[in-house]
Amino acid sequence: MKKIVGFILVIVFSFSLFACTELTTTTTTTSGSDTSETTTSNTPVTITYAAWNLGTVESVNLERLMIDAFMEEYPWITVEIIERPKVPDSTGTSEIDQNWNEFLGARAAQGSLPDVFFTDSTETTIMNNWAKDVTEIAHNDPEFMNISEDIREAANYGGKLMALPYAVYYFGYYINKTIFENENADAPLFEDTFSEFVDKIKDVANHNVTNGTGIAGIVGLDRMLEWYPAQLNSELGWYTYDGTLLHLDGIEFETTLTLYQTLMQDKTFVYDAMTPEEQLAAFGTTNAWESSQLAAYWEYTPIIGSMLDYDFEVDFIGTPGTDDAHQIPIVLDLMCISSQTQHLTEAYLLSKWMSFGKDGYLQRIAFSTDEELDIAALNMTPLQPDEELLDAFFAIYSSFTELRKVVEYDNYILEPNKYVPGYIKARWTEVYDAETTLGQLFDKVRAGTVNYADVKTSWNEIANDALSIARAAVFQKLGVTE
C-alpha cells in the first residue's frame, strides 16, 4: 500500500499542467507507519522579465513586490528584471526611457529577449518573431479558460495565442453620488440607457450661474464616436470594428456623430460645450470634479485609487447602453512569452502569477492593503469571474456597487490598439490625402469642419485596406488561414 501511494503521487506530479518542469522525486517510508513521505525538488532556473510599470529599483513598487513573492512561492525559479535603458531625449539635455519596441528589438538581436515581456502591439511582436504561441499551455489551464473568452482570446490569430491578458481597465463615467444625494435626485446606475443617464444628469446640472456655485453636468464626450456606435448595434465593437472590418460609413457611426455634435452645442449640462471662461464663472474653477461640482466624469479605471481620497462619494457606472445593446469599453494590457525562451513552463507560471492567476491576485490584494507598505490602492479588477477575488477587490472599494455590476456583466468591447493588426494605421496614421492622415480626418469630421457625407465612403475604404493588409501579413507570418 505504501508503494502504491508513492507511485500515485509520482504520476500526479508527472502529468500535471506544468509537466515539462524537471522534477526529482524520492519516496521514503518510516518503519511502523502507515504513511509515506514524498518530497519534490525542482531544477533551479532563471527567467527574465520586462514591463513598463516597474517603477525604479529604489521605489516600493507593487510589481517588484509581486516578483519577490513569486520567487518565494516558487523557490526554484529566479526572476531577473530587465531594466529598460535610458536614452537622450530629442533636445539632448536629459534622458528618457528607450522606446519600448526599440528596447525589445535590441534584446532580440542579441538573442536575449526577456522570457516574459509586456507588448503594446502584438502585430509588432509577431512580425518580428518575438512572441511564442502559448495556445497549448494556456488552453490546458482551467484558470486561463475561466477568463471571459473575448478577453482571453483577444490575441488569438487563426488558432495561435500570441499574448496573454495582463490586466483589464474599464472606460466610462465616474459619478459623484453626493451631488445627487444633496439634490434629492436619483443617481445614474449601470443599467440606465443613455437617454435615462442624460435625464438624470440634467436633473442636477446648474450651469446658469456666474457666481461659482454651479453644478456641472457631464464631461468627456469626445470619446463617443469610439464607444457609442456599439450601443446601437451589438454586432459592432470599438470604433465600429466587427472583428474584421470597420463600419465608418454605417448608420451607427453617423447617428453617433449627429448626437455628439448636438450635445456639444448644449451648454445647459455639457461641461465640454462651455468655454474655460464660462466654466470659471459658473463653477469658480476649471476642475469641477475635484471641487465636487461635477456630476459625471469620463475616465478609465486605472485612476480608481485616487477616487478614495475625495470627501464625496464616488461610483463608476461604465458606459450607458440603449434598448439595442449595452457593451462596456475596456482597455486590455497584454504580455508575451518570448520566442527565445528555454523555460516555457516557468515563464507561463510567472505570467499567470502577475496577471490572471488566483494566487497571484490574492497576493496583490494582500500587498495593496498592507498599511506598512504605503502603496497605491489596487486598480486592477480580477480577470477571472471568481467570487473570492471579487469580494477581495470590493472590500477595498466597498462603495462602488455599480462598478461591481460592470465587472460582472461580461459584455465588453475591447480597445483594439494593442491586438488588432493595422488598427493604429486605420485609426490614426494612414494617409487620407496629401495633407491629411486618418486621425486628422477623424478630428475634422467630429468638429464639423469636414462634411462626413463627402468623405465617409473613401474614409472607410482606406481604413479597412489598412486593416486587411496588416491582418493578412500577420496570418501569413504565423502560417495560418483566417
Buried (B, 14 or more C-beta within 10 A) or exposed (E): EBEEBBEEBBEEBEEEBBEEBEBEEEBEBEEEEEEBEBEEEBEEBEBBBBBBEBEEEEEEBBBBBBBEBBEEEBEBBEBEBBEBEEEEEEEEEEEEEBEBBEBBBEBBEEEEBBBBBBBBBBBBBBBBEBBBBBBEBBBEBEBBEBBBEBBBBBBBBEEBBBBBBBBBBBBBBBBBBBBBEEBEBEBBBBBBBBEBBBBBBBBBBBBEEEEEEBBBBBBBBEBBBBBBBBBBBBEBBBBBBEEEBBBBBBEBBBBBBEBBBEBBEBBEBBBBBBEEEBBBBBBBBEEBBEBBBBBBBBBBBBEBBBBEEBEBBBBBBBBBBBEEBBBBBBBBBBBBBBBBBEBBBBBBBBBBBBBBBBEBBBBBBEBBBEEEEEBEBBBBBBBBEBEEBBEBBBEBBEEBBBBBBBBEBEEBBBBBBBBBBBBBBBBBEBBBEEEBBBBBBBBBBBEEEBEBEEBBEEBBEBBBBBBBBBBEBBBEBBEEEE
